[in-house]
């Protein structure tokens, strides 16, 4: 099916209406305190439920009527058509001529036979692979799978990079209370030797299982680290007398301590891994959308198949909500359009995601790849230049740590930074400090920050506290700093799946408005290519050095002069 050229959102009636609305709000003066006072139902009108998540948009720089204008823009750019194309396997990743079917990764078994894409029953393919992963995970968890000396596995080490690392490590950290089999995980991604050195420190090779995650089994960083991990394993086992170092014993050890997530079975076998222990995924799964595929095998091992299924159910809950809820009431779509509102009309450059849950401490880093690799582009899907700003910078840290670091800029800085505040009503680790429930103390901060950002503090209020006049200006908070509050019941595998799917679809909404192919990532390729050309020049190849620009030559010469080993 041919993909139509993107619609230029800036030339639509809805965009013109939004511009008029923006101009009117600016002329009137944006005043959240006044808007709340004038509309007793503002919170109700701007609150939503999706799955078991609650969303409060009332502290954003919008009025209830803004939502209709957002919905009109979604209709003008044919967002509904784009959603349908994605869900049904149309090749909307047109620069790579691929379907974009991460939603199929979490479809229930009842959907087998309903989605035939490029001649394949994609749901059946997914479920078949999941069953293999689950069977493997149960073997490791139960102790049926053992290392070369017969010991039970107690640590899995995932080696991957980008989407083959950021998603699994984020989810592993988020779900730690659900680990129930005495198995922990570590994640190696960086080609910097320090990463592997630190992640293998203190490990017992007899109880360690490596999962090499590379679809093609050619990723430079991943395969370099995999070879180094193999060397580490064999040397450690030999040093302890666990194996004699013969080719036969080395091969046996590799088969017992290495599995793969890859479709390149030939290279998997060349490495020494039994192809029976390789779990594949498909070219319609982008790396940053792959945590719920075989890429999440480490999660299935640590948390078990039942919890991984709950994880998938959470994704599917939001997938169905997004696809079937009218845009005027569809909080997933509205949040994407809200980001467009800030990026294109208020000209904001960045967007903070602030989880008030320490287990989500890697969630902002995960979103950085999801959002910025997807929409950090200046060319539309038909090859024409974009017509407006694209791609916010996503960033953040968990509260309350962030409060003592960068919230100063959000509260009193000169730039507007919309922020998503995420929290949960329940904690797996309830504790009291005397009579004080510490989780409630924590949530008090969550609630206080959005209130302070929205409503601020006037000079008169500062003076009324007895503040000396000379420092009154420094203690004024102008307010009208926009936030979205997302509140869940508890951080579970289900709700984590919901959160990830939420931001996946927010990314699609923004990309559709901007006319982007949100699923390719050509911008990461040039640096990789140049690294291959430059690396020989660093240590020995003077001809390669001579071919570099003056700055690169100078830096390499400094390196050569100062390297000590």
MOLIN-V678864 format. One record per residue. N is the residue number from 1. OMEGA is omega as a letter, one per 40 degrees, with the letter a starting at -180 (* if undefined). Layout:
BEGIN
<<N	OMEGA> <N	OMEGA>>
END
This chain:
BEGIN
<<1	a> <2	i> <3	i> <4	i> <5	i> <6	i> <7	i> <8	a> <9	a> <10	a> <11	a> <12	i> <13	a> <14	i> <15	i> <16	i> <17	i> <18	i> <19	i> <20	i> <21	i> <22	a> <23	i> <24	i> <25	i> <26	a> <27	i> <28	a> <29	a> <30	a> <31	a> <32	i> <33	i> <34	a> <35	i> <36	a> <37	a> <38	a> <39	a> <40	a> <41	a> <42	a> <43	i> <44	a> <45	a> <46	i> <47	a> <48	i> <49	i> <50	a> <51	i> <52	i> <53	i> <54	a> <55	i> <56	i> <57	a> <58	a> <59	i> <60	a> <61	i> <62	i> <63	i> <64	a> <65	i> <66	a> <67	i> <68	i> <69	i> <70	a> <71	i> <72	i> <73	i> <74	a> <75	a> <76	i> <77	i> <78	i> <79	a> <80	i> <81	a> <82	i> <83	a> <84	i> <85	a> <86	a> <87	a> <88	i> <89	i> <90	a> <91	a> <92	i> <93	a> <94	i> <95	i> <96	i> <97	a> <98	i> <99	i> <100	a> <101	i> <102	i> <103	i> <104	a> <105	a> <106	i> <107	a> <108	a> <109	i> <110	a> <111	i> <112	a> <113	a> <114	a> <115	i> <116	a> <117	a> <118	i> <119	a> <120	i> <121	a> <122	a> <123	i> <124	i> <125	a> <126	a> <127	i> <128	i> <129	i> <130	a> <131	i> <132	i> <133	a> <134	i> <135	i> <136	a> <137	a> <138	i> <139	a> <140	a> <141	a> <142	a> <143	i> <144	i> <145	i> <146	i> <147	a> <148	i> <149	i> <150	i> <151	i> <152	i> <153	i> <154	i> <155	i> <156	i> <157	i> <158	i> <159	i> <160	i> <161	a> <162	i> <163	i> <164	i> <165	a> <166	i> <167	i> <168	a> <169	i> <170	a> <171	i> <172	i> <173	a> <174	a> <175	a> <176	i> <177	a> <178	i> <179	a> <180	a> <181	a> <182	a> <183	i> <184	a> <185	i> <186	a> <187	i> <188	a> <189	a> <190	i> <191	i> <192	a> <193	a> <194	a> <195	a> <196	a> <197	a> <198	a> <199	i> <200	a> <201	i> <202	i> <203	i> <204	a> <205	a> <206	a> <207	a> <208	i> <209	i> <210	i> <211	a> <212	a> <213	i> <214	a> <215	a> <216	a> <217	i> <218	a> <219	a> <220	a> <221	a> <222	a> <223	i> <224	i> <225	i> <226	i> <227	i> <228	i> <229	i> <230	i> <231	i> <232	a> <233	a> <234	i> <235	a> <236	i> <237	i> <238	a> <239	a> <240	a> <241	a> <242	i> <243	a> <244	i> <245	i> <246	i> <247	a> <248	a> <249	i> <250	a> <251	i> <252	a> <253	a> <254	a> <255	a> <256	a> <257	i> <258	i> <259	a> <260	i> <261	a> <262	i> <263	a> <264	a> <265	i> <266	a> <267	i> <268	a> <269	i> <270	a> <271	a> <272	i> <273	i> <274	a> <275	i> <276	a> <277	i> <278	a> <279	a> <280	i> <281	a> <282	a> <283	i> <284	i> <285	i> <286	a> <287	a> <288	i> <289	a> <290	a> <291	a> <292	i> <293	i> <294	i> <295	i> <296	a> <297	i> <298	i> <299	i> <300	i> <301	a> <302	a> <303	i> <304	a> <305	a> <306	i> <307	i> <308	i> <309	i> <310	i> <311	i> <312	i> <313	i> <314	i> <315	a> <316	i> <317	a> <318	i> <319	a> <320	i> <321	a> <322	a> <323	a> <324	a> <325	i> <326	a> <327	a> <328	a> <329	a> <330	a> <331	i> <332	i> <333	a> <334	i> <335	i> <336	i> <337	i> <338	i> <339	i> <340	i> <341	a> <342	a> <343	a> <344	a> <345	i> <346	i> <347	i> <348	a> <349	a> <350	a> <351	a> <352	i> <353	a> <354	a> <355	i> <356	i> <357	a> <358	i> <359	i> <360	a> <361	i> <362	a> <363	i> <364	i> <365	i> <366	a> <367	i> <368	i> <369	a> <370	a> <371	a> <372	i> <373	a> <374	a> <375	i> <376	a> <377	i> <378	i> <379	a> <380	a> <381	i> <382	i> <383	i> <384	i> <385	i> <386	a> <387	i> <388	i> <389	i> <390	i> <391	i> <392	i> <393	i> <394	a> <395	i> <396	i> <397	i> <398	i> <399	e> <400	a> <401	a> <402	a> <403	a> <404	a> <405	a> <406	a> <407	i> <408	a> <409	a> <410	a> <411	a> <412	i> <413	a> <414	i> <415	i> <416	a> <417	i> <418	a> <419	i> <420	i> <421	a> <422	i> <423	a> <424	a> <425	a> <426	i> <427	i> <428	a> <429	a> <430	a> <431	i> <432	i> <433	a> <434	i> <435	a> <436	i> <437	a> <438	i> <439	i> <440	i> <441	i> <442	i> <443	i> <444	i> <445	i> <446	a> <447	a> <448	a> <449	a> <450	i> <451	i> <452	a> <453	a> <454	a> <455	i> <456	a> <457	a> <458	i> <459	i> <460	i> <461	i> <462	i> <463	a> <464	i> <465	i> <466	a> <467	i> <468	a> <469	a> <470	a> <471	i> <472	a> <473	a> <474	a> <475	i> <476	i> <477	a> <478	a> <479	a> <480	i> <481	a> <482	i> <483	i> <484	i> <485	i> <486	a> <487	i> <488	i> <489	i> <490	i> <491	a> <492	i> <493	i> <494	a> <495	i> <496	i> <497	i> <498	a> <499	a> <500	i> <501	i> <502	a> <503	i> <504	a> <505	i> <506	i> <507	i> <508	a> <509	a> <510	a> <511	i> <512	i> <513	a> <514	i> <515	a> <516	i> <517	a> <518	a> <519	i> <520	a> <521	a> <522	a> <523	i> <524	a> <525	a> <526	i> <527	i> <528	a> <529	a> <530	i> <531	i> <532	i> <533	a> <534	a> <535	i> <536	a> <537	a> <538	a> <539	a> <540	a> <541	a> <542	i> <543	i> <544	i> <545	a> <546	a> <547	a> <548	i> <549	a> <550	a> <551	a> <552	i> <553	a> <554	a> <555	i> <556	i> <557	i> <558	i> <559	a> <560	a> <561	a> <562	i> <563	a> <564	a> <565	*>>
END
